[in-house]
Amino acid sequence: TTRPDMMVRICSRIPVVNPSRITESTARMLAGGRVSGGDNPGSGEPDGRVLGGATPGSADSDNGAGGTWFVTHANHPREVSPAFTAAVRLLMRCGIPVLNQAVLLRGINDDIDTLEELLRALYRAGVKPYYLLQTDLAAGTSHFRVAISHGITLMQELRRRLSGPAVPVYALDLPGGGGKVPIESALLRLEPTAYVFRGPDGLEYSYPRSAE
């Protein structure tokens, strides 16, 4: 059954690790075979529009009633290379807005200068910084985990340094399948052993401080 109203979100590190895979034919295929805009690749506007194009899901969009969105996973400014930029701009030229999800990683991007450089590089490339994710409580990842309190401090400083559209949402996948929440607005209280969050279902979920 065809669902022209369906939004398709593709999440991939291909623009980072193998940007040459994003070819004209690939971008056209992902966009449904039609290219919007002119010769200028342009960049994505903060509200999700494409320069010279239309908002996916709008009546004048070349990308169907639903539309395709592409989410990259760049975690360090060095990953926003000229080849990365060329790849994402090719996607945008074909009417596909591009967002980025980064993971806050100890020793990789958990200092304010590195994070600022990453977000500025993404924004210059036309990519909207979407999420900055707290590391999941997965086995073997504890050495990358950053204290939530430090993440909140970083977010406060980013808001002082950057324009609003260049600042991502600091988010967490709640333990126990509670869903994804914005950390700062969902945090209810700090207990001696845990951060307590309100989940999308209205229930309370604990993130152990021992995990930091």
N, C-alpha and C positions, 0 to 999 in steps of 0.2 A: 504494500500500500504506500502510495506517495504521500509524504507529509511536507508540503511546501512551507508550512509555518514553523517547522522544526529548526531550532538553532543547533548547529554543529560546532563543538569546541574540540580542537585538536591540540594536544599538549605534547611537546617534543623538544629534545635538545639538538635535533638535527641542524638548526641554524648555527649552533655553537660548535658542534663536533665535526660536522660534515656539510657546511653550507652549500657546497656545489651540488648537493642533491636537490636543492630548491631551484628547479629550472623553470623556464617559461611554460613549458607544457605541464609541469607539475602544478604550478600556481594556477594555470587556467583550469586544470582538472578539479582542483580543490574549490575554485570559485564557481564551478558549474559551466566553464567554457566561455565566459564572457568577460571582457576586460573593460573596466570603467576608467574614466579620466583620460588625460592626454598623454603627451610624451614624457612629462615630468613625473618621476616615481613618487615624489611628494613624501609626506609623512602623516602619520595618524594624528588626528586632533584629540585633545584630552577627553572629549565627550564620546569618542568611539567612531566619529566620522572619518572618512578618508578624504584627503585634500583632492578636490576636483571630482569627488564621487558622492556617494550617498550613504546614509546610515543603513547597514544591513537590517532587513526587516521592514524598511519603509517602502512606500509605494513606488519610489523612483530608483530603488536599489537594483543594480545589475546582478546581485548575488542571490536573487530569489527572495520570497517572503520571509523565510527564516534567516538564512545567511550562515556563513562560516566564520568562525573566529579562531585565531591561532595563538597559542600560549607558549612562549619560549621559556627556557629555564637557565638563564645566565646568572651566575652567582658571584662573579668577580669582574671588575672592569676590563681585564685582559681578554675576557671572553667576548666582549663587544668589539670584535675586530672589523676591519673594512669588509671582509667577506661576509660576516654576520650581517652588517648593515645593508650590503647589497642584496642579500637573500630576503631579509624582512621587507625591504622596500619593494622588491619584486612582488611579494605577496600583497602588499598594500596597494600597489598599482593595479592589481587584479581585483581590488575591492574587498580584500580580507584584512580587517583590523588585527593588529598584533599587540598582545599584552605580554607581560613577563611575570613569572613567579620565581622568586629567589628564596633560598633557604638560609637562615641565619646560622653560620657555621663558625665555630671557635677556631681561631687561628687563620681563617680564610677571609672573612668579611665582617668580623665583629668589632671593628673599630670605625669611628665616625667618618674619617677621611676616606677610607676604602668604600664604605657604603655610599657616601655622597658622590664619589667619582663614578661608581657603578650606575646610580640612578640618573646622574646627569648624562652619562654616555648613552643609556637607553633612551632617554627623552630626546636627545639630539638625533638619534636614529629614527625617531618617530614611534618608538615602542612605549606604551603606557605601563609604568610600574604598577602591577596589580596587587600581588601579595608578597609580603616578607614573612615566611613561614617559620614558626618554631619547630625545631627538630622533633620528629616523632619519638615515642618511647620504644624504639625498635632495638633489638639485641645487636650489639656491635657498633652502636653509633654514639655511645656516651662521650667519647673523646671529642666529638664535634658539638656537643650540646652546650648552649649558652644559657646563663641564668635569665629567666623571664624579666627579673628586675632590671638587668642590664639592657635587655632588648627594649624595655619601655623607656629607659633613659636615652638610648640611641634614637628612638622615634621622636622624643621631645626635641632633641637637638636637630634632627632632620627637618622638622617643621620650622625651625628658626632659620635654616640655611637654604631651603628649597621652596620653589613655587608649589602650591597645593597639588596640581595635577602630577607632579613628579614624585609625590610621596605615596608609597604603597600602604596597604592595610597590613598591620602586624597581626597575624592570625595563627590559630592553633587548631589542630585536629584533636578533639577531646578524647582522652582515654576511654576505652570501653564502647567505642562506636557512637559517641555523643554528637558527632558532627563537627563542622568547622565553624569557629566563632572568631570575631575580632577580639583580640586579647584585652585591649584597654577598656572597651565598653562592656564586655561580658564578665570582667573580673568583679566578683562580689566582695571578696575579702581575702586577706592573707592570714592563714593559720600557722602555728608553729611548724607543722610538718607538710603543709600543702597550700597551693593556690586553689581557691574555690571559684568556679565559673558557673554562669547560668547558660545552659545549653539551649539550642533552638526549640527543644521540646518543653522548656520551662523548668526542667530538673537541674539539680546541682551536680557538678562533676569536679573531682579533685585531681590536680596535677601535682605529684609529689615533689617537694622541694629537694628531696634526696636525689632526684634525677638530675639536678643541676651540677 
